Amino acid sequence: EIVLTQSPGTLSLSPGERATLSCRASQSVSSSYLAWYQQKPGQAPRLLIYGASSRATGIPDRFSGSGSGTDFTLTISRLEPEDFAVYYCQQYGSSRGYTFGQGTKLEIK
Amino acid sequence: QVQLQESGPGLVKPSETLSLTCTVSGGSISSYYWSWIRQPPGKGLEWIGYIYYSGSTNYNPSLKSRVTISVDTSKNQFSLKLSSVTAADTAVYYCARTPIWFREGDYYYYMDVWGKGTTVTVSS
């Protein structure tokens, strides 16, 4: 079973700053199996990145994904006020299906 | 554009069966996989399972013994049944479109369209 561990648990930054969120897998994950989501309070998750680095439709280019193997990163180049939310990474495994990391809360400093 | 809407009882008694339906509008249920995901209060996301429009399914092993997902293409709907519920099944339940596709030697797995979610409380 592949476990995804996200860090940090909480990230405190100011608008305009750069955010770097980490997702580490307990075993190597195919990049095409890795996605990132944003969730705001009271809302459903929203797909940001699929295939580790491809932006979903309508996602601003300040969001980017990178990484391979066991280490993946979501970067937000310049934080906008609406970017403060919880972010989840997700992978697919043949034995357990889709699994998510525990989330990183991005809060306003 | 495609929209998903969950519906079903908001309160279920312990040991009974939770039943939810997801209605797909603005597009056809055909040619896609469709998932159920849940989120307990204050916690993270847990994938429950998916169904292909043809009826084939894949379930989370931790829930497999209690889960049934079905599809009704004539109504553009798919449904979730979770049996023998306990308080631990209290959560927001989401349905989501789940593209699985192949390109240049790789399969891609993600959920691109989500319903707004429905809260289900298990309590007597």
Interface residues (C-beta under 8 A of the other chain):
Chain A: S30 S31 S32 Y33 A35 Y37 Q43 A44 P45 R46 L47 Y50 G51 A56 T57 Y88 Q90 Q91 Y92 S95 R96 G97 Y98 T99 F100 G101 Q102 G103
Chain B: S35 I37 G44 L45 E46 W47 G49 Y50 N58 Y59 N60 P61 Y94 D106 Y107 Y108 Y109 Y110 M111 D112 W114 G115 K116 G117
